[in-house]
Amino acid sequence: MSDNTFGKLFRVTTWGESHGPAIGCVVDGCPPLIPLTEADLQGFLDQRRPGQSKYTTQRNEPDQVQILSGVMQDEDGLQKTTGTPISLMIQNTDQRSKDYGEIKSQYRPGHADFTYDAKYGIRDYRGGGRSSARETASRVAAGGVARKVIPGIEIRGALVQMGPHKINRDNWDWNEVHNNPFFCPDKEAAAFFAEYLDGIRKDGSSVGAVLEVVAQNVPVGLGAPLYGKLDQDIASAIMSINAVKGVEIGNGFEAAALTGEDNADEMRIGPDGHPVFLSNQAGGVLGGISSGAPLVVRFAVKPTSSILTPRRSISKQGDEVEVRTKGRHDPCVGIRAVPVGEAMVACVLADHLLRHRGQVG
């Protein structure tokens, strides 16, 4: 299987399977002499970690990250990067492969089972193997390294829609994001989501979500006008996340309903002599290059395909079957996608920052 690596100068290769002994990644291209410890990464993994509330899968993984290479202590006892590949490992400690025994030869509707088997002739039925959302823990670890490469850039994510229900943006409060299990910036919406998702969970069903990631203090000039557009690479990185079905930058699809006057981000000179945008319909990217305005990315995550409700499908042998997926699954997998989206934006920004350094005098 190819294509396990993304990025050009800041490159991340993930490895491992959902029910294997461990998962992890190798980060190549990180500059030397950057302070980096496991504690710098663990906080982000703790946000993504399963089993923290009744609204996520009850798989109990501590997700403790280990740095295996690429760092050493300097003369002052500080652990810093060496510029060599950084290998990160997260052990799997709570696999229950027997939960998947009944569907060993059945294709779960909405999953990669059929296409994976058709392409490779073999599939890991134990939770999906490489196609499992478990792989995203490696991305979050890599994103922690990326954030060390882009100090000063603040990246925050939030859940802005669950099923058909949207937040009230007038209630947006970043301080609320970590006060509820949904990464929701609207306190009132979070209370509604709790009751709504509880019903979905008890029914053995699932629901989708829309997430928003905002990066502030992004310098002007990241990206290139043609095949290295910043928004192009962000869209590709976000679409690579399991279960993501759509990505938009700034206004996204809503821009099609606007006039040119409404969509244009007018400019003036600020008190400090620097340009100021009077709006941010473009989401911080113009012509594929960062404008200095906040980078705004939204993405849609489909409902978890593993549900208890029987769904019609077929088996590898060609039999028509009904599939009922047991095991421990998220009723809304979009909740834990918030730190994953943040991580992918961080990795793209780190990559483009290093690429930008090679393009300026």
C-alpha positions in Angstrom: 0.0 0.0 0.0 1.4 3.3 -1.1 0.6 6.9 -0.1 1.1 6.9 3.6 3.1 10.2 3.5 1.9 13.8 3.2 3.8 17.1 3.0 6.8 18.3 1.0 9.4 19.7 3.4 7.6 18.9 6.6 6.6 15.3 5.9 4.5 12.9 8.0 4.3 9.2 7.4 1.8 7.3 9.6 2.0 3.6 10.3 0.1 0.8 12.2 -3.4 -0.6 12.3 -6.4 -0.2 14.6 -6.0 -3.6 16.2 -2.2 -4.0 15.9 0.2 -3.6 18.8 0.8 0.1 18.1 0.3 3.0 15.8 2.6 5.9 15.1 4.2 8.2 12.6 7.6 9.5 11.4 8.0 13.2 11.1 10.8 14.2 8.7 11.9 17.7 7.9 11.5 19.2 11.3 14.3 21.8 11.8 16.9 21.2 14.6 17.2 22.9 18.0 13.4 23.1 18.6 12.5 22.2 22.2 10.3 19.1 22.1 9.1 16.6 24.8 6.4 14.1 25.0 4.5 16.5 27.2 4.3 19.0 24.3 2.3 16.4 22.4 0.3 14.6 25.0 -2.2 17.4 25.6 -3.4 17.3 22.0 -3.7 13.5 22.1 -5.7 13.7 25.4 -8.3 15.9 23.6 -8.7 13.3 20.8 -8.5 10.3 23.2 -11.6 8.0 23.2 -13.6 7.0 26.3 -13.7 10.4 27.9 -17.5 10.7 27.9 -20.6 8.7 27.0 -20.8 10.5 23.7 -17.6 8.8 22.3 -16.5 5.3 21.8 -15.8 3.5 25.1 -12.6 2.0 23.8 -10.2 2.8 26.7 -6.9 3.9 25.2 -4.5 6.1 27.2 -2.9 7.2 23.9 0.5 7.8 25.7 2.9 9.0 23.0 6.6 8.0 23.0 9.3 9.8 21.2 11.7 7.2 19.8 14.1 9.3 17.8 15.0 12.7 16.5 15.6 14.4 19.9 18.5 14.7 22.4 19.4 16.8 25.4 21.6 19.8 25.0 24.2 21.1 27.4 21.5 22.7 29.5 19.5 19.5 29.8 16.8 20.7 27.5 15.5 18.1 25.0 15.6 19.5 21.5 15.1 18.2 17.9 18.2 17.2 16.0 16.9 17.7 12.5 16.7 13.9 11.9 13.4 11.9 11.6 11.2 12.0 14.7 9.6 8.7 15.3 6.5 8.7 17.5 4.7 5.6 18.8 1.3 5.1 20.5 0.6 1.7 21.9 -2.8 0.0 21.4 -3.9 -1.4 24.7 -7.7 -2.0 24.5 -8.4 -3.8 21.3 -11.3 -6.2 21.2 -11.0 -7.9 17.9 -13.6 -10.6 18.8 -16.3 -7.8 18.4 -15.7 -8.0 14.7 -15.8 -11.8 14.2 -19.3 -11.9 12.9 -18.5 -9.5 10.0 -15.2 -11.1 9.0 -16.5 -11.8 5.5 -19.3 -9.2 5.4 -18.9 -5.7 3.9 -20.2 -3.0 6.3 -22.3 -0.4 4.4 -20.7 3.0 4.3 -17.2 1.6 5.2 -14.1 1.0 3.1 -14.5 -2.8 3.5 -15.6 -3.5 -0.1 -13.3 -1.1 -1.9 -10.3 -2.0 0.3 -10.9 -5.7 -0.4 -11.5 -5.1 -4.1 -8.2 -3.2 -4.4 -5.9 -5.2 -2.3 -7.5 -8.6 -2.1 -7.1 -8.6 1.7 -8.6 -6.4 4.4 -8.2 -6.1 8.2 -11.8 -6.7 9.4 -10.7 -5.9 13.0 -11.9 -2.3 13.1 -10.8 -1.4 9.6 -7.0 -1.6 10.0 -5.4 1.3 8.2 -8.8 2.7 7.2 -9.8 3.1 10.9 -10.2 6.5 12.5 -7.7 5.1 15.1 -5.0 6.2 12.6 -5.8 9.9 13.3 -4.1 9.7 16.7 -0.8 9.6 14.8 -1.8 12.7 12.9 -2.6 14.5 16.2 0.9 13.6 17.5 2.5 14.9 14.3 0.4 18.1 14.6 1.9 18.7 18.0 5.4 18.7 16.4 4.1 21.0 13.7 2.9 23.6 16.2 6.5 23.8 17.5 7.6 24.8 14.0 5.0 27.6 13.8 5.2 29.4 17.1 2.9 32.4 17.3 0.2 30.9 15.1 -2.8 30.0 17.2 -5.0 27.1 15.8 -8.3 26.4 17.4 -11.2 24.2 16.3 -14.9 23.9 17.3 -18.0 21.9 16.5 -20.5 24.2 14.8 -23.2 21.8 13.7 -24.5 18.4 14.8 -26.9 16.7 12.5 -29.2 19.4 11.1 -28.7 21.6 14.2 -26.4 24.6 14.0 -24.9 26.7 16.8 -25.9 30.4 17.3 -22.8 32.2 16.1 -23.8 35.2 18.2 -23.1 33.0 21.3 -19.6 32.1 20.1 -17.2 31.9 23.0 -13.8 30.1 22.6 -13.6 29.6 26.4 -16.7 27.3 26.2 -15.0 24.9 23.8 -13.3 22.9 26.5 -16.2 23.2 29.0 -18.3 20.6 27.2 -17.7 17.2 25.6 -18.5 18.5 22.1 -15.8 21.2 21.6 -18.8 23.5 21.1 -18.3 27.3 21.4 -22.1 27.9 22.1 -23.1 27.0 25.7 -26.8 26.8 24.8 -26.2 24.6 21.8 -23.9 22.3 23.8 -26.7 21.7 26.3 -29.1 20.8 23.4 -26.5 18.6 21.8 -26.1 16.6 25.0 -29.8 15.6 25.0 -30.0 15.2 21.2 -26.9 12.9 21.0 -28.0 10.9 24.0 -31.1 9.9 22.1 -29.1 9.0 19.0 -26.7 6.9 21.2 -29.5 5.0 22.9 -31.1 4.2 19.6 -27.8 2.6 18.5 -27.5 5.1 15.6 -25.2 7.9 14.6 -25.1 11.4 13.3 -22.7 13.7 11.4 -21.2 17.1 12.2 -19.6 20.2 10.8 -16.3 21.4 12.4 -14.6 24.7 12.0 -10.8 25.4 12.4 -9.5 28.9 12.7 -5.8 29.8 12.5 -4.8 33.3 13.6 -1.6 35.2 13.2 -0.8 33.4 10.0 1.9 35.4 8.2 1.2 36.9 4.8 2.7 35.0 1.9 2.3 31.3 2.6 1.4 29.3 -0.5 1.8 29.7 -4.2 -0.6 30.8 -7.0 -0.8 27.6 -9.0 -0.1 24.1 -7.8 1.1 24.9 -4.3 -2.0 26.9 -3.1 -2.3 27.0 0.7 -6.1 26.4 0.5 -5.5 23.6 -2.0 -3.2 21.8 0.4 -5.4 22.4 3.4 -8.4 21.0 1.6 -6.4 17.9 0.6 -5.2 17.4 4.1 -8.6 17.8 5.7 -10.2 15.5 3.0 -7.7 12.8 4.0 -9.3 12.6 7.4 -11.5 9.5 7.8 -15.2 10.2 7.3 -14.8 13.8 5.9 -17.1 14.4 3.0 -16.6 18.1 2.3 -14.3 21.1 2.9 -14.7 24.8 2.5 -12.4 27.8 3.0 -14.0 31.0 4.2 -17.5 31.4 2.8 -17.1 28.3 0.8 -20.3 27.2 -1.0 -22.1 30.3 0.4 -19.9 32.5 -1.8 -21.9 31.3 -4.8 -25.0 33.1 -3.5 -23.2 36.4 -3.0 -22.7 39.3 -5.3 -19.2 40.6 -6.1 -19.8 43.5 -3.8 -20.7 41.3 -0.9 -18.0 38.8 -1.4 -15.1 41.3 -1.8 -13.0 41.8 1.3 -12.4 45.5 1.3 -9.1 46.9 2.7 -7.9 49.9 4.6 -4.7 50.9 6.3 -4.7 50.2 10.0 -3.3 52.4 12.8 0.0 50.5 12.6 0.4 51.2 8.9 -0.4 47.6 7.9 -3.4 46.5 5.7 -6.6 45.7 7.4 -9.4 43.6 5.9 -12.9 44.9 6.6 -14.3 41.4 6.2 -13.0 37.8 5.7 -15.2 36.1 3.1 -12.1 34.6 1.6 -11.1 32.9 4.8 -7.5 34.2 4.9 -6.4 33.0 1.5 -6.3 35.1 -1.8 -5.0 33.5 -5.0 -3.7 30.5 -3.0 -1.5 32.8 -0.8 -2.2 33.7 2.9 -3.4 37.2 3.3 -2.7 37.6 7.0 -6.4 37.5 7.9 -7.6 34.5 10.0 -7.5 31.3 8.1 -11.0 29.7 8.4 -11.7 26.1 7.4 -14.9 24.1 7.8 -15.4 20.5 7.1 -18.3 18.0 7.2 -18.0 14.6 8.8 -20.5 11.9 7.9 -22.3 9.8 10.5 -20.4 6.9 11.9 -21.0 3.9 9.6 -20.8 1.3 12.4 -24.3 1.2 13.8 -26.4 -1.4 15.6 -29.3 -1.0 13.1 -29.2 -3.9 10.6 -28.3 -2.6 7.1 -28.5 -4.6 3.8 -25.2 -5.6 2.2 -23.3 -8.5 0.7 -20.5 -10.9 1.8 -17.2 -11.6 0.2 -18.7 -14.9 -1.1 -21.5 -13.0 -2.9 -24.3 -13.7 -0.4 -26.9 -11.0 0.4 -26.7 -10.3 4.2 -27.8 -7.9 6.8 -25.0 -6.3 8.8 -25.3 -5.2 12.4 -22.0 -3.8 13.6 -21.2 -4.5 17.2 -18.3 -3.1 19.2 -17.6 0.4 20.6 -18.3 3.2 18.2 -18.8 7.0 18.3 -22.4 8.1 17.9 -20.9 11.3 16.4 -17.3 10.7 15.2 -17.2 14.4 14.3 -16.7 15.3 18.0 -13.2 13.8 18.1 -12.4 15.1 14.7 -11.8 18.6 16.1 -8.3 18.1 17.3 -7.6 16.0 14.1 -8.6 19.0 12.0 -6.4 21.3 14.0 -3.5 18.9 13.6 -3.8 18.7 9.8 -4.0 22.5 9.5 -0.9 22.8 11.7 1.0 20.3 9.5 0.1 22.1 6.3 1.1 25.5 7.8 4.4 24.1 9.1 5.1 22.7 5.6 4.3 25.9 3.9 6.3 28.0 6.3 9.4 26.0 5.6 8.6 26.1 1.8 8.1 29.9 2.1 11.6 30.4 3.6 13.1 29.0 0.4 11.1 31.5 -1.8 12.1 34.8 -0.1 15.3 36.8 -0.1 
